[in-house]
């Protein structure tokens, strides 16, 4: 029994991970309250979960707000862009489907517009799936981050599809299972992000130099961080 509760035992390590994910989820939910900061909160959450997959995180709160501060401007701009595009897609769908009380009156035109909407929606979801994790890992401009997010999402279609499926399942659970509302406050979002991060990290490794191993230790001691090389690595890869 003593070994079961040993600090190095799998059970204790698992419970420590659960506690970290719960605290990360709470930070994420609180920082999403202003709505305009949702994109930055997602970026900061992925910054931590990507490190968790490599057991590199040390201080959840410090790391979260470090990313939150560093990526605030770009993450907010990207979030507002996708929020606006999402609103336009919903509006276009309502127009094409006649839910606003009027119809285009031409079935052929409506069919073409529906196909175009579906294509744009696919591009939208693909890019959205990668854009905030990419921003949390690589230093780049807003334009290049969005462009690279789409290119990488197409290149790594199985990962993109897997992450979209995971988030859709989480959303459906949140809608149809009442108790999931409670879980969403304490752990749901961070667990989903953590699960997706195992797939993201394999993809991002392909766009990093071979010696680029980011750790909290070299960041805190002031040693040269591979983050400085990540923009070059990403751009050359694409």
QUIURPE-V938607 format. One record per residue. RES is the residue in three letters. PHI is phi in radians with two decimals (999 if undefined). Layout:
res phi
RES PHI
RES PHI
This chain:
res phi
UNK 999
UNK -1.08
UNK -1.15
UNK -1.08
UNK -1.77
UNK -1.13
UNK -1.04
UNK -1.69
UNK -1.28
UNK -0.99
UNK -1.13
UNK -1.15
UNK -1.12
UNK -1.10
UNK -1.16
UNK -1.12
UNK -1.13
UNK -1.05
UNK -1.09
UNK -1.09
UNK -1.16
UNK -1.12
UNK -1.16
UNK -1.07
UNK -1.10
UNK -1.12
UNK -1.04
UNK -1.07
UNK -1.09
UNK -1.07
UNK -1.31
UNK -1.49
UNK -0.97
UNK -1.19
UNK 1.21
UNK -1.13
UNK -1.67
UNK -1.03
UNK -1.06
UNK -1.18
UNK -1.16
UNK -1.10
UNK -1.06
UNK -1.14
UNK -1.12
UNK -1.19
UNK -1.00
UNK -1.32
UNK -1.16
UNK -1.13
UNK -1.25
UNK -1.06
UNK -1.11
UNK -1.88
UNK 0.99
UNK -1.80
UNK -1.32
UNK -2.18
UNK -2.00
UNK -1.07
UNK -1.09
UNK -1.09
UNK -1.15
UNK -1.07
UNK -1.34
UNK -1.11
UNK -1.14
UNK -0.99
UNK -1.26
UNK -1.15
UNK -1.83
UNK -0.99
UNK -1.12
UNK -1.15
UNK -1.11
UNK -1.18
UNK -1.08
UNK -1.08
UNK -1.06
UNK -1.16
UNK -1.07
UNK -1.25
UNK -1.14
UNK -1.14
UNK -1.09
UNK -1.10
UNK -1.11
UNK -1.16
UNK -1.12
UNK -1.11
UNK -1.10
UNK -1.09
UNK -1.10
UNK -1.15
UNK -1.21
UNK -1.12
UNK -1.44
UNK 1.35
UNK -1.39
UNK -1.67
UNK 1.67
UNK -2.47
UNK -2.19
UNK -1.16
UNK 1.57
UNK -2.24
UNK -1.10
UNK -1.14
UNK -1.12
UNK -1.08
UNK -1.12
UNK -1.10
UNK -1.16
UNK -1.12
UNK -1.11
UNK -1.10
UNK -1.10
UNK -1.11
UNK -1.12
UNK -1.11
UNK -1.09
UNK -1.10
UNK -1.03
UNK -1.09
UNK -1.15
UNK -1.04
UNK -1.17
UNK -1.08
UNK -1.10
UNK -1.87
UNK -1.12
UNK -1.35
UNK -1.05
UNK -1.12
UNK -1.12
UNK -1.23
UNK -1.82
UNK -2.05
UNK -1.66
UNK -2.77
UNK -1.31
UNK -1.06
UNK -1.05
UNK -1.21
UNK -1.12
UNK -1.15
UNK -1.09
UNK -1.15
UNK -1.07
UNK -1.20
UNK -1.06
UNK -1.16
UNK -1.12
UNK -1.32
UNK -1.07
UNK -2.01
UNK -0.95
UNK -1.03
UNK -1.14
UNK -1.03
UNK -1.10
UNK -1.11
UNK -1.17
UNK -1.07
UNK -1.09
UNK -1.11
UNK -1.20
UNK -1.14
UNK -1.07
UNK -1.13
UNK -1.14
UNK -1.13
UNK -1.10
UNK -1.15
UNK -1.36
UNK -1.78
UNK -2.03
UNK -0.93
UNK -1.15
UNK -1.16
UNK -1.07
UNK -1.16
UNK -1.11
UNK -1.14
UNK -1.29
UNK -1.82
UNK -2.76
UNK -0.96
UNK -1.13
UNK -1.18
UNK -1.16
UNK -1.11
UNK -1.09
UNK -1.12
UNK -1.09
UNK -1.17
UNK -1.10
UNK -1.12
UNK -1.42
UNK -1.07
UNK -1.12
UNK -1.18
UNK -1.24
UNK -1.13
UNK -1.04
UNK -1.26
UNK -1.95
UNK -2.02
UNK -1.04
UNK -1.08
UNK -1.71
UNK -1.48
UNK -2.05
UNK -1.50
UNK -2.31
UNK -1.12
UNK -1.13
UNK -1.28
UNK -1.21
UNK -1.42
UNK -1.57
UNK 1.51
UNK -1.24
UNK -1.03
UNK -1.79
UNK -1.04
UNK -0.98
UNK -1.15
UNK -1.69
UNK -1.21
UNK -1.11
UNK -1.10
UNK -1.10
UNK -1.19
UNK -1.16
UNK -1.19
UNK -1.24
UNK -1.65
